[in-house]
Amino acid sequence: MPPPSDPAMTTAYDALPKTPANHTPLSPLSYLARTARTYPQRVAVIHGARRFTWAEVYARARRLASALRGRGIHRGDTVATLLPNVPAMIELHFGPAMIGAVLNTLNTRLDAETLAFMLGHAEAKVLFVDRELAVTAEKALGMLEKRPLVIDVDDALGPEGPPLGDIAYEALLDEGDPAFAWSLPGDEWDAISLNYTSGTTGNPKGVVYHHRGAALNAVGNALEWGMPRHAVYLWTLPMFHCNGWCFVWTVAAVAGTHVCLRKVDPGAIFALMREHRVTHYCGAPIVHATLIHAPEAMKEGLGKVACLVAGAAPPPSVIEGMERMGFELTHVYGLTETYGPAAVCAKQAEWSELGLEERARMNGRQGGSYLLQEEMTVLDPETMKPVPADGETLGELMFRGNITMKGYLKNEAATEEALRGGWFHTGDLGVVEPDGYVKIKDRSKDVIISGGENISSLEVEDVLHRHPAVLAAAVVAKADEKWGETPCAFVELKAGASATEEELLAFCKERLARFKAPKQVVLGPLPRTSTGKVQKFVLRERAKGELAPGSRRVSS
């Protein structure tokens, strides 16, 4: 990269003014306003029998903004959600931002204690809750010193649940003005959303997105994917995950149609694809694998569908299965800190001539940065110099540019550490191959990506260490055809103590969200260095192949 020009130098060009006539803060709010103005009667949202046009979505978002303002919500206040993929989630990606509030979409799979931490840490002023999640939400709210305003979101397609809120969602909208005079942020650097990480050490960290990054990644998604105007997007990806990888805003930008889906179900997915002529969807490897292994009768009558996969690299069986269905798979890479995907393995025409195994290897790399993300590369974390493009020299994957978080909420030390040297440090170790594409080789953070969700191995180990019979525990990722990766626990028991694998699994399931609990437990002494440190690289190798003789295993 060339060095920036001398900022001290001034020229006649610098005398030209920056005014509202020629400079507007970037924000995805502009996409909604434009699409509602240009395509007011086009269907924006489909959910069961319900349909909303773009004009209606815009009016409902303005009602939401107006109602929240009337309830005392202002710039910088946190508005939290515990919702599946329902129409309210789409409106919530716009309404709070119209008044400068910050949206915090909570992971619906988390336990009450973790949710309580997040709500308290973010100082959430409002919580929108789906009836199906009311019991968990009530437990979390009971752990807070100050209860936020709670809004019930009723969904005809969801199961019944106990009333929890102070008011229902539709009643709240009735309080608002559809012509509410909202405004763009005064500064595009203003926060638009808050997303919590899984927390590799200690409590989860709150990743803060700004309007500029949200606007740019939304457009970047469309550019990198070749997503056309009026695309029909099926919500197989949770909207709570990195704001749905920013696709809530992308669909508004391309004047497309959202097709909502409460949960991943192959029968429902194929039916919706046929009925609404779905053109695009995203998901972790498990979503694509689930569709591949569905009964053939479900797949009849499908058109061409484009799909994004993130997380673990797609194995040859997934690529072959996608091709057999007529689906076009693209591999992307990113983290919560980069607004979801900010890099893509851009396909080259000549790859189509390769055999399946080699094509899968080429498509399974992390590739390069999105057009609107300045750069992704692999650097030596000590010298901050690029590693050679030899496919062998390890370094750390790093990003810099507009699609990178503001920082971690209320965590200055973690923010400085993550952004040191002018780069965002991913913690993923990789190489640069001779063609310039990046490939991950290992994860220095020991985060396990299962079904598209991050699991901290340290969090699982901490739970295992609470068991009275456990001397030491180490958790690593084990490849899994269904989930991509699952936690595999290696446990060394205290001398004279006893515990079965089944007992340890049950112990974890009682204390962790189910998706975080180990799927396998191996009992036996842990390999250590001369200084007593557990050798996780040895355990990773064991997890890849047959278990050591004499070890016992149980699958959950």
Summary of the structure (lengths in Angstrom):
residues: 556
radius of gyration: 23.9
end to end distance: 50.3
largest distance: 82.0
contacts: 1876
relative contact order: 0.08
helix: 33%
strand: 26%
